[in-house]
C-alpha cells in the first residue's frame, strides 16, 4: 500500500481541519508524482466493494456527508464509493493549475466547493467576484489571491461575474484551457468526461489559451462562443446569443444544437438520475449525430422533459426501472 494511497484514503475517511484539508488538496494537486497519485485514486476506486466492513461503511458515510450528498442506504454504499473516487480524479487532472500559485506562496489555503448532481451553488470570492456553479461541478479557489493573477480552478460548469481589477487578471483554469479576463461576465463548461470545453462571453472580453501555451490566445467579443475539441485540440469560434447559454442561472434549461446523447448527460446531472441507452440505439444517428434545439424551465420534471425530448427525436420511448434507472429504448 503506497503512501499516496494511505493519504487519500485517510482524507476521505476522516473529518479534517481546514488547515489539513488545504495541505492535502495542495499535495494532491501538485504536479509532482501525478502518476503515483492517479494510480492510488484508481486503486481506491477498484478496492471498494459491496461487502465493506463497518469501518469502511462509516468512512463512506462521512465522505458522503462532507460532499453534500444525501445519506443513502447501506446497499448503495458501493455506488457512493465510486462517486467519491470520481470526484477526486478530475482534481488530479487539473493539478498543474496550482503550480503558479504555489510558486508564490507556501501557506495559501484552498476552499473546495463540490456541487452534487441536481443542485446549483453560488460562491462569492475574496475579490467580490460571484460564481454560479452548475450540477456536478468541482470548484477550487484560494482564501486570498496572491501573485499577479487571480487564479481559480473549475471542473464542470460555472457562470462568472468577475470584479474588475486591471492589475490582477482573473484566470479560470480547466483541464484543457485557461480563460483570462480583467473584469467581465462569461460562462465556462468544462466537465471532465465531455468531448468539448466551451467558453461563452456575455460582456467585456476574454482571452482563451490552451493549457501551458501562454503565447497562443484566442480572443472573444460579447456574444461569441469558443468551442474547443478536447481530443484533437481544434478551436471553433461562432457568434451566438450568450444569454441562452447562461439561462441555467436564471431558471432555464436550454439545449442548442446538441445531440440526444449530450442532452442525456445534462439531464443526468440536473436531476441526479441514471439514464441508459438500449444497445440497439447506441449507434443510431438520431442519438449521436442529429442535433436538437429545445428549451425548458429548470423546474420542469424529468418526466415532462423526457416526454418532449423523446417525441422530438422520434421512434424512442423511456421506462423507469425498480432501481429508478431510466432506460431509453425503441418505440414498439
Long-range contacts (C-beta under 8 A, 24 or more apart in sequence): 2-36, 2-39, 2-40, 4-33, 4-36, 4-37, 4-39, 4-40, 5-40, 5-43, 5-44, 8-37, 8-40, 8-41, 8-44, 8-88, 9-44, 12-44, 12-59, 12-60, 12-63, 12-84, 12-88, 13-59, 13-62, 13-63, 14-59, 14-62, 15-62, 15-66, 18-109, 19-109, 21-110, 21-112, 22-108, 22-109, 22-110, 25-91, 25-110, 25-112, 25-140, 26-98, 26-102, 26-108, 26-110, 28-88, 28-91, 28-92, 28-95, 29-91, 29-92, 29-94, 29-95, 29-97, 29-98, 29-140, 29-153, 30-95, 30-98, 30-99, 30-102, 31-95, 31-96, 31-98, 31-99, 34-92, 34-95, 37-92, 37-95, 38-89, 38-92, 41-85, 41-88, 41-89, 41-92, 42-85, 42-89, 44-85, 45-81, 45-82, 45-85, 45-86, 45-89, 48-78, 48-81, 48-82, 48-85, 49-78, 50-75, 50-77, 50-78, 52-77, 52-78, 52-81, 60-84, 67-114, 67-116, 68-114, 68-115, 68-116, 68-119, 69-116, 87-114, 87-138, 89-192, 90-138, 90-155, 90-175, 90-192, 91-138, 91-140, 91-155, 93-155, 93-175, 93-192, 94-153, 94-155, 94-173, 94-174, 94-175, 96-211, 96-212, 97-151, 97-153, 97-173, 97-174, 98-153, 100-147, 100-149, 100-151, 101-142, 101-146, 101-147, 101-151, 103-147, 104-146, 104-147, 105-146, 105-147, 108-142, 108-143, 108-144, 108-146, 109-142, 109-143, 110-140, 110-141, 110-142, 110-143, 111-140, 111-141, 111-142, 111-143, 112-138, 112-139, 112-140, 113-137, 113-138, 113-139, 113-140, 113-141, 114-138, 115-139, 115-156, 116-272, 117-268, 117-269, 117-270, 117-271, 117-272, 118-269, 118-270, 118-271, 118-272, 120-248, 120-249, 125-150, 125-152, 125-163, 127-163, 127-165, 127-168, 127-170, 128-163, 129-160, 129-161, 129-162, 129-163, 129-170, 130-160, 130-161, 131-158, 131-159, 131-160, 131-161, 132-158, 132-159, 132-249, 133-157, 133-158, 134-158, 134-159, 134-248, 134-269, 135-269, 135-270, 135-272, 136-191, 136-269, 137-191, 154-188, 154-190, 155-190, 155-191, 155-192, 156-189, 156-190, 156-191, 157-187, 157-188, 157-189, 157-190, 157-191, 157-248, 158-187, 158-188, 159-185, 159-186, 159-187, 159-246, 159-248, 159-249, 160-184, 160-185, 160-186, 160-187, 160-188, 161-185, 162-186, 162-204, 175-211, 175-230, 176-210, 176-211, 176-228, 176-230, 177-208, 177-209, 177-210, 177-211, 177-228, 178-208, 178-209, 178-210, 178-211, 179-206, 179-207, 179-208, 180-206, 180-207, 180-208, 180-209, 180-217, 181-205, 181-206, 181-207, 186-220, 186-242, 187-242, 187-245, 187-246, 191-265, 191-269, 193-265, 194-230, 194-265, 195-229, 195-230, 195-231, 196-227, 196-228, 196-229, 196-230, 197-227, 197-228, 197-230, 198-225, 198-226, 198-227, 198-228, 198-245, 199-225, 199-226, 199-228, 200-224, 200-225, 200-226, 200-240, 200-242, 200-245, 200-246, 201-225, 201-242, 202-242, 202-243, 202-246, 208-235, 247-295, 248-298, 251-297, 251-298, 251-299, 252-295, 252-296, 252-297, 252-298, 253-295, 253-296, 253-297, 253-298, 253-300, 253-305, 254-294, 254-295, 254-296, 255-292, 255-293, 255-294, 255-295, 256-293, 257-291, 257-292, 257-293, 258-291, 258-292, 258-293, 259-287, 259-288, 259-289, 259-290, 259-291, 259-292, 260-286, 260-287, 260-288, 260-290, 260-292, 260-309, 260-313, 261-287, 261-288, 263-292, 263-294, 263-309, 264-328, 267-302, 267-305, 267-306, 270-298, 270-302, 271-302, 273-302, 273-324, 273-325, 273-326, 274-324, 274-325, 274-326, 275-325, 275-326, 275-327, 275-328, 276-325, 276-326, 276-327, 276-328, 277-327, 277-328, 278-327, 278-328, 278-329, 278-330, 280-330, 281-316, 281-328, 281-329, 281-330, 286-313, 286-314, 286-315, 286-316, 287-313, 302-326
